[in-house]
Amino acid sequence: MTPEQAITSQGNAIVPSLAAPATSSSSTYLDVSTYPAGLTSREVEVLRLVARGLTSGEIALELQIREKTVAHHLTHIFNKTNSENRAAAAAFAIRHGLA
């Protein structure tokens, strides 16, 4: 059961959807201004997987990119979100409804 399902089943407040914003048909990636802290859509994608607890290797496999590229994205994510580590970045994602 997801956290949203657990809250809903207890009859508490409605939980907003955490799904990614809809994309236009002309582009797979959203405008940077759509996400907090100037994150790109790819950075948000990586951040969501970090928040799920995936390792860099697992993220690389999931996104079909090199682990070095994941590290590059994480560096940008940490800088943009003022996070010192993966846990802080995951907390940022949760606070901003990205995960």
C-alpha positions in Angstrom: 0.0 0.0 0.0 1.4 3.4 -0.9 1.4 6.2 1.6 -1.3 8.0 -0.3 -3.5 4.9 -0.2 -2.9 4.5 3.6 -3.9 8.1 4.3 -7.0 7.8 2.0 -8.1 4.5 3.6 -8.0 6.2 7.1 -10.4 8.9 5.8 -7.9 11.7 6.3 -7.4 14.7 4.0 -7.2 14.2 0.3 -3.6 13.7 -0.9 -2.7 15.6 -4.0 -1.4 13.6 -6.9 2.4 13.2 -7.0 2.4 12.4 -10.7 4.7 14.3 -13.0 3.0 17.3 -14.7 1.7 16.6 -18.2 4.1 17.1 -21.1 3.3 18.8 -24.4 3.1 16.5 -27.4 6.0 18.3 -29.0 8.6 17.7 -26.2 9.4 14.9 -23.9 11.1 17.3 -21.4 9.3 20.1 -19.6 10.5 23.6 -19.3 12.9 24.1 -16.4 10.7 26.7 -14.8 8.1 23.9 -14.2 10.2 22.4 -11.4 11.5 23.9 -8.2 15.1 25.0 -7.8 15.6 25.2 -11.6 15.7 21.4 -11.8 15.4 19.9 -15.3 13.0 17.2 -16.1 15.8 14.7 -16.3 17.1 15.8 -12.9 13.7 15.3 -11.5 13.5 11.9 -13.0 16.8 11.0 -11.3 15.7 12.6 -8.1 12.5 10.6 -8.0 14.5 7.4 -8.4 16.9 8.5 -5.6 13.8 9.1 -3.4 12.7 5.6 -4.1 16.0 4.4 -2.7 17.7 3.2 -6.0 21.5 3.2 -6.2 23.3 5.0 -9.0 23.8 1.7 -10.8 20.1 0.9 -10.6 19.2 4.4 -11.8 21.6 4.1 -14.7 19.9 0.8 -15.7 16.4 2.2 -15.3 17.1 5.3 -17.4 19.5 3.5 -19.8 22.3 5.9 -19.2 25.8 5.5 -17.8 26.5 5.6 -14.0 28.8 8.5 -14.6 25.9 10.4 -16.1 23.8 9.7 -13.1 26.7 11.1 -10.9 26.7 14.2 -13.1 22.9 14.7 -12.6 23.3 14.1 -8.9 25.9 16.8 -8.6 23.6 19.3 -10.3 20.7 18.1 -8.1 22.7 18.6 -4.9 23.8 22.0 -6.0 20.4 23.2 -7.1 18.6 21.9 -4.0 21.4 22.8 -1.5 21.5 19.1 -0.5 24.7 17.6 0.9 23.7 14.0 0.2 21.1 11.7 -1.3 18.9 11.6 1.8 18.7 15.4 1.8 17.9 15.4 -1.9 15.1 12.8 -1.3 13.7 15.0 1.5 13.7 17.9 -0.9 11.8 15.8 -3.5 9.2 14.8 -0.9 8.7 18.3 0.4 8.2 19.6 -3.1 5.8 16.8 -4.2 8.3 15.4 -6.7 8.4 11.9 -5.1 
